Amino acid sequence: MMDVEEKKKSFPGSAAYWENRYAKGGNSGAGSRGEHAEFKAEVLNRFVEANGVESVIEFGCGDGVQLAIAKYPRYLGLDVSSTQLRRTMERFADDPSKSFVHYNPEGFSDQAGFLKADLSLSLDVIFHLTEDDVYRSHMEHVFGASHKYVVLYTSDADDPGMDGEFAPHIRHHPVLRDVEQYFPEWRLTSRIENPRPWSPENLEGSISDFFIYERTKPAAKTS
């Protein structure tokens, strides 16, 4: 058996991993199905309704199973896998409230602010970003795409040693610390712990919690 370091060396990178996984018939994972999906939908649908959210951008829409039980007035989904994105587009082809765009972190720049929504989402994505530059870009894009709110559903850990407990496509990040340092115009308003956390005794549990942010000052205007 390969040890943790050998697995990491053989890992193709986060974007290639998901493209390969979807191309081979894989799905977005247990976090977007069953009780986990129902919990996320309950929290997000309630938040959207309570805060009058009219538009949503999601970075990492995946196979659309989670999206199918979401209630968003207008939605734009982005994903790194072109293979899966085509399938998800087909799934929602008759839904005029949903749009989709292929997401390439290295080929994404929206300084003019064309891609903006009331709410920007990153659900069970951040801990799959194994590269430092991809993680930084993802965070910049997620927070840059929202007028009002950002909701992250992820782990928060400043302990690289934890990675070995899971798999080479998982890497934990100190999300709370990084948001506070790099996005000071955003304030954490709520943390909602998932009711079925992962543990060695509960391998079907989730390693994610909800972190809900609100912008404390208006976004800079573009000319």
KEDREN-811559 format. One record per residue: y, x, z of N, C-alpha, C in turn; residue number from 0. Coordinates in nm, 3 decimals. Each point is the difference from the previous one (the first is absolute). Layout:
N
[[Y, X, Z], [Y, X, Z], [Y, X, Z], NUM]
...
//
This chain:
223
[[-0.120, 0.083, 0.000], [0.120, -0.083, 0.000], [0.125, 0.087, 0.000], 0]
[[0.105, -0.046, -0.076], [0.125, 0.073, -0.001], [0.077, -0.025, 0.128], 1]
[[0.067, 0.104, 0.052], [0.084, -0.022, 0.116], [0.134, -0.056, -0.045], 2]
[[0.091, -0.025, 0.096], [0.127, -0.065, -0.030], [0.082, 0.081, -0.099], 3]
[[0.007, 0.133, 0.019], [0.080, 0.084, -0.087], [-0.054, 0.000, -0.142], 4]
[[-0.131, 0.002, -0.015], [-0.061, -0.002, -0.133], [0.029, -0.131, -0.070], 5]
[[-0.005, -0.109, 0.075], [0.030, -0.131, -0.059], [0.144, -0.005, -0.048], 6]
[[0.092, 0.056, 0.081], [0.142, -0.003, -0.038], [0.024, 0.083, -0.126], 7]
[[-0.067, 0.115, -0.011], [0.018, 0.086, -0.116], [-0.051, -0.067, -0.127], 8]
[[-0.104, -0.081, 0.012], [-0.056, -0.067, -0.117], [0.070, -0.132, -0.033], 9]
[[0.094, -0.040, 0.085], [0.068, -0.128, -0.020], [0.098, 0.011, -0.116], 10]
[[0.000, -0.094, -0.097], [0.082, 0.013, -0.121], [0.147, -0.036, 0.017], 11]
[[0.038, -0.054, 0.114], [0.137, -0.047, 0.021], [0.002, -0.151, 0.013], 12]
[[0.102, -0.052, 0.066], [0.001, -0.142, 0.032], [0.003, -0.090, -0.123], 13]
[[0.086, 0.029, -0.097], [0.009, -0.085, -0.119], [-0.130, 0.003, -0.080], 14]
[[-0.055, 0.121, -0.019], [-0.126, 0.012, -0.076], [-0.115, -0.068, 0.073], 15]
[[0.000, 0.009, 0.132], [-0.106, -0.065, 0.078], [-0.002, -0.150, -0.027], 16]
[[0.118, -0.064, 0.004], [0.003, -0.146, -0.016], [-0.027, -0.042, -0.144], 17]
[[0.048, 0.077, -0.094], [-0.031, -0.031, -0.140], [-0.151, 0.009, -0.023], 18]
[[-0.061, 0.105, 0.050], [-0.145, 0.017, -0.015], [-0.077, -0.110, 0.072], 19]
[[0.045, -0.034, 0.117], [-0.068, -0.103, 0.080], [0.003, -0.135, -0.072], 20]
[[0.118, -0.037, -0.050], [0.010, -0.129, -0.069], [-0.074, 0.002, -0.134], 21]
[[0.006, 0.114, -0.070], [-0.068, 0.011, -0.129], [-0.151, -0.015, 0.014], 22]
[[-0.052, 0.038, 0.117], [-0.144, -0.011, 0.025], [-0.038, -0.135, 0.060], 23]
[[0.096, -0.093, 0.007], [-0.029, -0.133, 0.050], [0.029, -0.021, 0.147], 24]
[[0.063, 0.099, 0.064], [0.033, -0.015, 0.141], [0.115, -0.095, 0.022], 25]
[[0.026, -0.031, 0.128], [0.110, -0.092, 0.032], [0.099, 0.066, 0.095], 26]
[[0.094, -0.076, 0.049], [0.107, 0.054, 0.085], [-0.045, 0.027, 0.143], 27]
[[-0.120, -0.039, 0.034], [-0.052, 0.031, 0.131], [-0.004, -0.117, 0.095], 28]
[[-0.064, 0.022, 0.115], [-0.021, -0.107, 0.098], [0.129, -0.053, 0.058], 29]
[[0.106, 0.082, -0.001], [0.127, -0.044, 0.058], [0.066, -0.115, -0.073], 30]
[[-0.040, -0.025, -0.124], [0.058, -0.109, -0.079], [-0.096, -0.116, -0.015], 31]
[[-0.097, -0.008, 0.089], [-0.100, -0.105, -0.009], [-0.031, -0.059, 0.137], 32]
[[-0.053, -0.120, -0.001], [-0.047, -0.062, 0.123], [0.106, -0.016, 0.107], 33]
[[-0.038, 0.027, 0.123], [0.089, -0.020, 0.114], [0.122, 0.091, -0.006], 34]
[[-0.016, 0.121, -0.054], [0.115, 0.090, -0.011], [0.104, -0.057, -0.095], 35]
[[-0.043, -0.052, -0.113], [0.092, -0.058, -0.096], [0.068, -0.124, 0.057], 36]
[[-0.076, -0.081, 0.071], [0.057, -0.121, 0.059], [0.107, 0.034, 0.103], 37]
[[-0.025, 0.103, 0.080], [0.099, 0.042, 0.099], [0.128, 0.048, -0.068], 38]
[[-0.013, 0.084, -0.101], [0.118, 0.050, -0.070], [0.078, -0.114, -0.066], 39]
[[-0.072, -0.092, -0.063], [0.068, -0.112, -0.065], [0.073, -0.087, 0.101], 40]
[[-0.062, -0.022, 0.114], [0.063, -0.082, 0.104], [0.132, 0.061, 0.045], 41]
[[-0.001, 0.131, 0.027], [0.121, 0.068, 0.046], [0.106, 0.001, -0.109], 42]
[[-0.038, 0.036, -0.122], [0.097, 0.014, -0.107], [0.055, -0.134, -0.047], 43]
[[-0.085, -0.100, -0.014], [0.048, -0.131, -0.044], [0.096, -0.061, 0.103], 44]
[[-0.031, 0.020, 0.126], [0.089, -0.049, 0.105], [0.135, 0.074, -0.004], 45]
[[-0.006, 0.131, -0.022], [0.123, 0.079, -0.005], [0.087, -0.040, -0.119], 46]
[[-0.061, -0.017, -0.115], [0.074, -0.039, -0.121], [0.070, -0.134, 0.020], 47]
[[-0.071, -0.095, 0.057], [0.059, -0.133, 0.021], [0.110, 0.004, 0.106], 48]
[[-0.026, 0.068, 0.111], [0.095, 0.002, 0.111], [0.129, 0.072, -0.036], 49]
[[-0.006, 0.097, -0.090], [0.118, 0.080, -0.033], [0.061, -0.033, -0.136], 50]
[[-0.045, -0.107, -0.059], [0.057, -0.043, -0.127], [-0.014, 0.103, -0.111], 51]
[[-0.109, 0.073, -0.001], [-0.024, 0.102, -0.102], [-0.025, -0.068, -0.134], 52]
[[0.075, 0.042, -0.102], [-0.013, -0.060, -0.132], [-0.068, 0.091, -0.101], 53]
[[-0.004, 0.131, 0.029], [-0.062, 0.093, -0.095], [-0.073, 0.110, 0.075], 54]
[[-0.113, 0.043, -0.056], [-0.087, 0.099, 0.064], [-0.043, 0.104, -0.102], 55]
[[0.007, 0.128, 0.039], [-0.057, 0.109, -0.078], [-0.110, 0.064, 0.083], 56]
[[-0.116, 0.020, -0.061], [-0.109, 0.064, 0.072], [-0.045, 0.127, -0.073], 57]
[[-0.003, 0.112, 0.072], [-0.047, 0.126, -0.053], [-0.148, 0.016, 0.037], 58]
[[-0.086, -0.029, -0.098], [-0.144, 0.004, 0.023], [-0.060, -0.139, 0.004], 59]
[[0.012, -0.073, -0.111], [-0.048, -0.139, -0.002], [-0.152, -0.009, -0.012], 60]
[[-0.065, 0.107, -0.048], [-0.146, 0.003, -0.004], [-0.062, -0.108, -0.085], 61]
[[-0.111, -0.054, 0.049], [-0.077, -0.096, -0.080], [0.049, -0.144, 0.012], 62]
[[0.103, -0.023, 0.081], [0.060, -0.133, 0.006], [-0.069, -0.098, 0.091], 63]
[[-0.106, 0.042, 0.070], [-0.069, -0.091, 0.091], [0.093, -0.040, 0.115], 64]
[[0.069, 0.098, 0.056], [0.097, -0.031, 0.105], [0.114, -0.084, -0.054], 65]
[[0.047, 0.032, -0.118], [0.112, -0.073, -0.062], [-0.035, -0.146, -0.023], 66]
[[-0.125, -0.030, -0.026], [-0.041, -0.137, -0.032], [0.025, -0.097, 0.115], 67]
[[0.008, 0.049, 0.123], [0.026, -0.090, 0.113], [0.140, 0.021, 0.058], 68]
[[0.084, 0.074, -0.074], [0.139, 0.018, 0.041], [0.087, -0.112, -0.055], 69]
[[0.109, -0.026, 0.069], [0.095, -0.102, -0.043], [0.137, 0.064, -0.015], 70]
[[0.023, 0.057, -0.120], [0.125, 0.067, -0.031], [0.072, -0.075, -0.111], 71]
[[0.128, -0.034, 0.016], [0.073, -0.071, -0.106], [0.004, 0.077, -0.133], 72]
[[0.032, 0.130, 0.007], [0.001, 0.087, -0.118], [-0.058, 0.134, 0.041], 73]
[[-0.086, 0.056, -0.087], [-0.077, 0.117, 0.040], [-0.010, 0.100, -0.112], 74]
[[0.017, 0.129, 0.034], [-0.025, 0.109, -0.092], [-0.101, 0.095, 0.063], 75]
[[-0.114, 0.018, -0.065], [-0.104, 0.088, 0.051], [-0.010, 0.128, -0.081], 76]
[[-0.007, 0.112, 0.068], [-0.015, 0.130, -0.064], [-0.130, 0.066, 0.047], 77]
[[-0.065, 0.073, -0.089], [-0.123, 0.069, 0.039], [-0.021, 0.123, -0.087], 78]
[[-0.064, 0.102, 0.059], [-0.023, 0.126, -0.072], [-0.117, -0.009, -0.098], 79]
[[-0.087, -0.098, 0.016], [-0.117, -0.012, -0.086], [0.029, -0.094, -0.117], 80]
[[0.009, 0.056, -0.120], [0.024, -0.084, -0.117], [-0.120, -0.089, -0.029], 81]
[[-0.120, 0.049, 0.030], [-0.121, -0.080, -0.020], [0.003, -0.127, 0.083], 82]
[[0.027, 0.015, 0.129], [0.000, -0.117, 0.086], [0.121, -0.088, -0.027], 83]
[[0.113, 0.061, -0.033], [0.120, -0.079, -0.023], [-0.020, -0.098, -0.115], 84]
[[-0.069, 0.043, -0.103], [-0.028, -0.091, -0.112], [-0.081, -0.120, 0.048], 85]
[[-0.098, 0.025, 0.086], [-0.082, -0.110, 0.051], [0.082, -0.094, 0.089], 86]
[[0.085, 0.059, 0.081], [0.082, -0.083, 0.090], [0.099, -0.082, -0.081], 87]
[[0.056, 0.058, -0.103], [0.091, -0.074, -0.088], [-0.071, -0.119, -0.064], 88]
[[-0.124, 0.022, -0.042], [-0.077, -0.108, -0.060], [-0.028, -0.110, 0.103], 89]
[[-0.027, 0.042, 0.123], [-0.031, -0.096, 0.105], [0.116, -0.096, 0.024], 90]
[[0.123, 0.051, -0.009], [0.117, -0.081, 0.029], [0.081, -0.031, -0.126], 91]
[[-0.067, 0.002, -0.115], [0.069, -0.020, -0.127], [0.069, -0.135, -0.010], 92]
[[-0.050, -0.100, 0.070], [0.058, -0.135, -0.006], [0.098, -0.028, 0.113], 93]
[[0.035, 0.103, 0.078], [0.091, -0.018, 0.112], [0.136, 0.061, -0.035], 94]
[[0.100, -0.083, -0.034], [0.130, 0.051, -0.044], [0.083, 0.064, 0.112], 95]
[[-0.047, -0.007, 0.124], [0.076, 0.058, 0.111], [-0.036, 0.147, 0.024], 96]
[[-0.098, 0.052, -0.077], [-0.049, 0.135, 0.026], [0.016, 0.091, -0.122], 97]
[[0.052, 0.120, 0.027], [0.013, 0.103, -0.102], [-0.069, 0.127, 0.049], 98]
[[-0.035, 0.089, -0.095], [-0.072, 0.122, 0.036], [0.049, 0.116, -0.085], 99]
[[-0.001, 0.120, 0.061], [0.042, 0.122, -0.068], [-0.090, 0.114, 0.043], 100]
[[-0.040, 0.084, -0.095], [-0.078, 0.118, 0.035], [0.090, 0.098, 0.075], 101]
[[-0.051, 0.056, 0.110], [0.078, 0.086, 0.088], [-0.048, 0.144, -0.008], 102]
[[0.088, 0.088, -0.046], [-0.026, 0.143, 0.000], [0.106, 0.064, 0.089], 103]
[[-0.035, 0.045, 0.119], [0.099, 0.055, 0.093], [0.085, 0.111, -0.061], 104]
[[-0.060, 0.082, -0.086], [0.074, 0.110, -0.060], [0.089, -0.047, -0.114], 105]
[[-0.024, -0.119, -0.050], [0.079, -0.054, -0.110], [0.077, -0.123, 0.042], 106]
[[0.043, -0.002, 0.124], [0.070, -0.116, 0.054], [0.135, 0.043, 0.055], 107]
[[0.107, -0.056, -0.054], [0.135, 0.026, 0.050], [0.083, -0.125, -0.022], 108]
[[0.058, -0.052, 0.107], [0.078, -0.123, -0.010], [0.133, 0.017, 0.072], 109]
[[0.072, 0.105, -0.035], [0.128, 0.027, 0.064], [0.103, -0.109, -0.030], 110]
[[-0.015, -0.068, -0.113], [0.092, -0.107, -0.036], [-0.031, -0.131, 0.070], 111]
[[-0.111, -0.005, 0.071], [-0.032, -0.117, 0.081], [-0.045, -0.123, -0.076], 112]
[[-0.073, 0.019, -0.109], [-0.050, -0.116, -0.074], [-0.115, -0.068, 0.073], 113]
[[-0.084, 0.079, 0.068], [-0.115, -0.058, 0.071], [0.038, -0.018, 0.147], 114]
[[0.045, -0.118, 0.034], [0.041, -0.031, 0.136], [-0.050, -0.140, 0.036], 115]
[[-0.042, -0.015, 0.125], [-0.047, -0.129, 0.049], [0.044, -0.018, 0.144], 116]
[[-0.016, -0.122, 0.050], [0.029, -0.025, 0.142], [-0.097, 0.074, 0.089], 117]
[[-0.125, 0.012, -0.046], [-0.106, 0.058, 0.080], [-0.082, 0.098, -0.083], 118]
[[-0.022, 0.119, 0.055], [-0.086, 0.099, -0.063], [-0.123, 0.023, 0.087], 119]
[[-0.117, 0.005, -0.063], [-0.127, 0.008, 0.073], [-0.079, 0.125, -0.035], 120]
[[-0.068, 0.054, 0.101], [-0.102, 0.103, -0.018], [-0.112, -0.034, 0.097], 121]
[[-0.110, -0.052, -0.054], [-0.108, -0.052, 0.083], [-0.128, 0.082, -0.019], 122]
[[-0.043, 0.066, 0.106], [-0.122, 0.081, -0.005], [0.005, 0.103, -0.114], 123]
[[0.116, 0.059, -0.019], [0.019, 0.100, -0.106], [0.031, 0.138, 0.057], 124]
[[0.088, 0.006, 0.097], [0.055, 0.128, 0.044], [-0.108, 0.098, 0.046], 125]
[[-0.099, -0.048, 0.073], [-0.103, 0.092, 0.049], [-0.097, 0.043, -0.110], 126]
[[0.019, -0.054, -0.121], [-0.078, 0.046, -0.115], [0.075, 0.105, -0.081], 127]
[[0.120, 0.033, 0.041], [0.080, 0.098, -0.074], [-0.024, 0.137, 0.062], 128]
[[-0.084, 0.077, -0.062], [-0.045, 0.126, 0.059], [0.095, 0.116, -0.028], 129]
[[0.089, -0.015, -0.099], [0.090, 0.108, -0.037], [0.138, -0.022, 0.064], 130]
[[0.059, 0.107, 0.050], [0.131, -0.011, 0.066], [0.106, -0.056, -0.093], 131]
[[0.006, 0.051, -0.124], [0.105, -0.046, -0.091], [-0.019, -0.145, -0.041], 132]
[[-0.124, -0.042, -0.016], [-0.028, -0.140, -0.036], [0.039, -0.093, 0.115], 133]
[[-0.032, 0.042, 0.121], [0.038, -0.078, 0.119], [0.151, -0.014, 0.009], 134]
[[0.073, 0.111, -0.017], [0.146, -0.005, 0.009], [0.059, -0.090, -0.108], 135]
[[-0.051, 0.013, -0.122], [0.049, -0.083, -0.110], [-0.026, -0.148, 0.027], 136]
[[-0.118, -0.030, 0.048], [-0.036, -0.138, 0.030], [0.097, -0.060, 0.102], 137]
[[0.026, 0.072, 0.106], [0.090, -0.050, 0.103], [0.142, -0.020, -0.055], 138]
[[0.047, 0.095, -0.079], [0.133, -0.012, -0.060], [0.008, -0.121, -0.093], 139]
[[-0.104, -0.022, -0.077], [0.000, -0.112, -0.094], [-0.010, -0.134, 0.072], 140]
[[-0.085, -0.006, 0.101], [-0.016, -0.126, 0.075], [0.130, -0.039, 0.069], 141]
[[0.061, 0.093, 0.071], [0.124, -0.033, 0.071], [0.117, -0.016, -0.096], 142]
[[-0.004, 0.069, -0.112], [0.108, -0.013, -0.097], [-0.003, -0.129, -0.078], 143]
[[-0.111, -0.073, 0.004], [-0.016, -0.120, -0.081], [0.039, -0.128, 0.072], 144]
[[0.052, 0.010, 0.122], [0.028, -0.122, 0.077], [0.146, -0.014, 0.039], 145]
[[0.049, -0.123, -0.012], [0.134, -0.034, 0.049], [0.000, -0.019, 0.152], 146]
[[-0.108, -0.059, 0.052], [0.001, -0.050, 0.137], [-0.114, 0.051, 0.088], 147]
[[-0.124, -0.017, -0.047], [-0.114, 0.024, 0.087], [-0.105, 0.090, -0.067], 148]
[[-0.067, 0.078, 0.083], [-0.117, 0.076, -0.042], [-0.112, -0.028, 0.100], 149]
[[-0.118, -0.029, -0.051], [-0.116, -0.020, 0.085], [-0.107, 0.101, -0.041], 150]
[[-0.039, 0.082, 0.096], [-0.108, 0.096, -0.020], [-0.121, -0.046, 0.080], 151]
[[-0.116, 0.011, -0.060], [-0.125, -0.026, 0.072], [-0.082, 0.125, -0.015], 152]
[[-0.006, 0.080, 0.107], [-0.059, 0.132, -0.011], [-0.033, 0.055, 0.137], 153]
[[-0.064, 0.115, 0.001], [-0.018, 0.074, 0.125], [0.128, 0.079, 0.027], 154]
[[0.014, 0.047, 0.122], [0.111, 0.087, 0.037], [-0.055, 0.106, 0.094], 155]
[[-0.013, 0.122, -0.050], [-0.061, 0.105, 0.082], [0.048, 0.136, -0.045], 156]
[[0.037, 0.082, 0.095], [0.041, 0.137, -0.028], [-0.111, 0.094, 0.046], 157]
[[-0.119, -0.024, -0.054], [-0.118, 0.076, 0.041], [-0.091, 0.019, -0.120], 158]
[[0.022, 0.107, -0.079], [-0.083, 0.022, -0.119], [-0.149, 0.006, 0.031], 159]
[[-0.035, 0.036, 0.124], [-0.140, 0.007, 0.035], [-0.071, -0.133, -0.008], 160]
[[0.075, -0.109, 0.007], [-0.061, -0.133, -0.009], [-0.060, -0.025, -0.138], 161]
[[0.052, 0.068, -0.101], [-0.044, -0.029, -0.136], [-0.151, 0.017, -0.017], 162]
[[-0.055, 0.100, 0.068], [-0.142, 0.027, -0.013], [-0.088, -0.112, 0.050], 163]
[[0.057, -0.092, 0.078], [-0.079, -0.112, 0.051], [-0.029, -0.101, -0.110], 164]
[[0.074, 0.007, -0.108], [-0.012, -0.103, -0.102], [-0.056, 0.058, -0.130], 165]
[[0.083, 0.022, -0.100], [-0.047, 0.045, -0.131], [0.107, 0.084, -0.066], 166]
[[-0.033, 0.074, -0.106], [0.099, 0.087, -0.064], [0.115, -0.076, -0.064], 167]
[[-0.017, -0.130, -0.028], [0.110, -0.076, -0.059], [0.089, -0.064, 0.106], 168]
[[-0.015, 0.042, 0.125], [0.083, -0.052, 0.109], [0.071, 0.116, 0.068], 169]
[[0.130, -0.016, 0.017], [0.079, 0.098, 0.073], [0.107, -0.075, 0.078], 170]
[[0.003, 0.019, 0.128], [0.098, -0.069, 0.084], [0.134, 0.073, -0.005], 171]
[[0.107, -0.078, 0.019], [0.136, 0.054, -0.002], [0.078, -0.052, 0.120], 172]
[[0.096, 0.078, 0.050], [0.086, -0.047, 0.110], [0.110, -0.092, -0.053], 173]
[[-0.037, -0.120, -0.037], [0.088, -0.091, -0.072], [0.125, -0.034, 0.081], 174]
[[-0.017, -0.038, 0.124], [0.116, -0.040, 0.081], [0.101, 0.114, 0.012], 175]
[[-0.050, 0.118, 0.026], [0.089, 0.116, 0.013], [0.072, 0.028, -0.131], 176]
[[-0.073, -0.006, -0.111], [0.060, 0.032, -0.129], [0.104, -0.103, -0.042], 177]
[[-0.026, -0.128, 0.025], [0.099, -0.101, -0.035], [0.127, 0.020, 0.082], 178]
[[-0.015, 0.027, 0.128], [0.116, 0.022, 0.085], [0.082, 0.120, -0.047], 179]
[[-0.068, 0.103, -0.047], [0.070, 0.122, -0.043], [0.062, -0.012, -0.138], 180]
[[-0.073, -0.057, -0.095], [0.044, 0.002, -0.138], [0.066, -0.130, -0.048], 181]
[[-0.018, -0.107, 0.074], [0.060, -0.128, -0.040], [0.074, -0.062, 0.119], 182]
[[0.105, 0.066, 0.048], [0.069, -0.044, 0.122], [0.071, -0.134, -0.014], 183]
[[0.020, -0.046, -0.124], [0.065, -0.129, -0.020], [-0.096, -0.116, 0.020], 184]
[[-0.124, 0.030, 0.035], [-0.100, -0.103, 0.024], [-0.041, -0.001, 0.147], 185]
[[-0.018, -0.120, 0.053], [-0.034, -0.016, 0.141], [-0.134, -0.072, 0.013], 186]
[[-0.087, 0.057, 0.084], [-0.128, -0.066, 0.027], [0.025, -0.121, 0.089], 187]
[[-0.030, -0.118, -0.050], [0.024, -0.122, 0.075], [-0.125, -0.057, 0.065], 188]
[[-0.116, 0.039, -0.053], [-0.122, -0.057, 0.056], [-0.121, 0.085, -0.038], 189]
[[-0.093, 0.009, 0.094], [-0.131, 0.059, -0.027], [-0.104, -0.102, 0.039], 190]
[[-0.086, -0.034, -0.095], [-0.103, -0.100, 0.024], [-0.135, 0.068, -0.015], 191]
[[-0.072, 0.011, 0.108], [-0.130, 0.066, -0.004], [-0.105, -0.093, -0.059], 192]
[[-0.087, 0.059, -0.079], [-0.106, -0.083, -0.059], [-0.101, -0.035, 0.110], 193]
[[-0.057, -0.119, -0.009], [-0.089, -0.047, 0.106], [-0.141, 0.058, -0.006], 194]
[[-0.030, 0.076, -0.106], [-0.135, 0.055, -0.016], [0.011, 0.149, -0.032], 195]
[[0.042, 0.081, 0.097], [0.020, 0.143, -0.025], [-0.130, 0.076, -0.024], 196]
[[0.012, 0.107, -0.078], [-0.115, 0.086, -0.024], [-0.035, 0.078, 0.126], 197]
[[-0.127, 0.021, 0.019], [-0.049, 0.086, 0.107], [-0.140, 0.046, -0.040], 198]
[[-0.053, 0.104, 0.065], [-0.137, 0.042, -0.032], [-0.102, -0.111, 0.021], 199]
[[0.035, -0.096, 0.087], [-0.090, -0.113, 0.025], [0.028, -0.116, -0.097], 200]
[[0.115, 0.003, -0.067], [0.035, -0.106, -0.094], [0.047, 0.061, -0.130], 201]
[[-0.094, 0.044, -0.081], [0.032, 0.069, -0.125], [0.060, -0.093, -0.104], 202]
[[-0.011, -0.130, 0.021], [0.058, -0.097, -0.093], [0.144, -0.034, 0.037], 203]
[[0.051, 0.060, 0.107], [0.137, -0.027, 0.042], [0.101, 0.071, -0.089], 204]
[[0.127, -0.031, 0.023], [0.109, 0.059, -0.079], [0.072, 0.107, 0.079], 205]
[[0.046, 0.104, -0.069], [0.078, 0.105, 0.065], [0.150, -0.028, -0.011], 206]
[[0.037, -0.115, -0.056], [0.141, -0.030, -0.026], [0.059, -0.099, 0.099], 207]
[[0.132, 0.013, 0.018], [0.083, -0.099, 0.070], [0.119, -0.031, -0.089], 208]
[[0.067, -0.111, 0.028], [0.123, -0.034, -0.071], [0.120, 0.067, 0.064], 209]
[[0.086, 0.059, -0.085], [0.128, 0.054, 0.042], [0.107, -0.066, -0.085], 210]
[[0.086, -0.078, 0.064], [0.099, -0.079, -0.073], [0.138, 0.061, 0.021], 211]
[[0.066, 0.033, -0.110], [0.132, 0.063, 0.004], [0.106, -0.090, -0.062], 212]
[[0.121, 0.012, 0.052], [0.114, -0.073, -0.054], [0.113, 0.099, -0.027], 213]
[[0.066, -0.017, -0.113], [0.112, 0.088, -0.034], [0.117, -0.029, 0.092], 214]
[[0.059, 0.104, 0.056], [0.109, -0.017, 0.097], [0.137, 0.007, -0.065], 215]
[[0.006, 0.050, -0.124], [0.127, 0.000, -0.072], [-0.028, -0.022, -0.148], 216]
[[0.094, -0.058, -0.073], [-0.025, -0.035, -0.140], [-0.038, 0.122, -0.083], 217]
[[-0.083, -0.025, -0.102], [-0.036, 0.107, -0.091], [0.122, 0.043, -0.079], 218]
[[0.005, 0.128, -0.037], [0.115, 0.051, -0.076], [0.007, -0.069, -0.134], 219]
[[0.121, -0.038, -0.042], [0.018, -0.066, -0.128], [-0.012, 0.100, -0.113], 220]
[[-0.055, -0.045, -0.110], [-0.010, 0.084, -0.118], [0.104, -0.042, -0.101], 221]
[[0.053, 0.095, -0.073], [0.105, -0.031, -0.097], [-0.060, -0.017, -0.139], 222]
//
